[in-house]
Amino acid sequence: MTANILFLLVCVELFRLLIIYWQEQRVSIGVAVEVCIVLVLREVIVRGVLESP
């Protein structure tokens, strides 16, 4: 369940990044960093859950 919620957050952040790009014709570094952080946290959480006995 947590992995699905984090995946949804990543999709929302990517959509927000796309909207910013369409409006300003540039990529917001702050939003891109937020997306990367959420992606890394998702991978850590998912791997921790899958590897736990």
C-alpha positions as CSV (number, residue, x, y, z in Angstrom):
1,M,0.0,0.0,0.0
2,T,2.8,2.4,0.9
3,A,4.5,1.8,-2.4
4,N,1.3,2.7,-4.3
5,I,0.9,5.9,-2.4
6,L,4.5,6.9,-3.1
7,F,4.1,6.0,-6.7
8,L,1.0,8.3,-6.8
9,L,3.1,11.1,-5.3
10,V,5.8,10.6,-7.9
11,C,3.2,10.8,-10.6
12,V,1.7,14.0,-9.1
13,E,5.2,15.6,-8.9
14,L,6.0,14.7,-12.5
15,F,2.8,16.2,-13.6
16,R,3.5,19.3,-11.7
17,L,7.0,19.4,-13.3
18,L,5.4,19.1,-16.7
19,I,3.0,21.9,-16.0
20,I,5.8,24.2,-14.9
21,Y,7.7,23.3,-18.1
22,W,4.7,24.1,-20.3
23,Q,4.2,27.5,-18.6
24,E,7.8,28.7,-18.3
25,Q,9.6,26.6,-20.9
26,R,12.2,25.6,-18.3
27,V,12.6,22.8,-15.8
28,S,12.3,23.7,-12.1
29,I,15.3,22.3,-10.3
30,G,13.5,22.3,-7.0
31,V,10.6,20.2,-8.2
32,A,13.0,17.8,-10.0
33,V,15.0,17.3,-6.8
34,E,11.7,16.6,-4.9
35,V,10.8,14.0,-7.5
36,C,14.2,12.3,-7.2
37,I,14.0,12.3,-3.4
38,V,10.5,10.7,-3.4
39,L,11.7,8.1,-6.0
40,V,14.7,7.2,-3.8
41,L,12.6,6.9,-0.7
42,R,10.1,4.7,-2.6
43,E,12.8,2.4,-3.7
44,V,14.2,2.1,-0.2
45,I,10.8,1.5,1.4
46,V,9.8,-1.1,-1.3
47,R,13.1,-3.0,-1.1
48,G,12.9,-2.9,2.7
49,V,9.5,-4.4,2.7
50,L,10.2,-7.0,0.1
51,E,13.5,-8.1,1.7
52,S,12.2,-8.4,5.2
53,P,11.3,-11.9,6.3
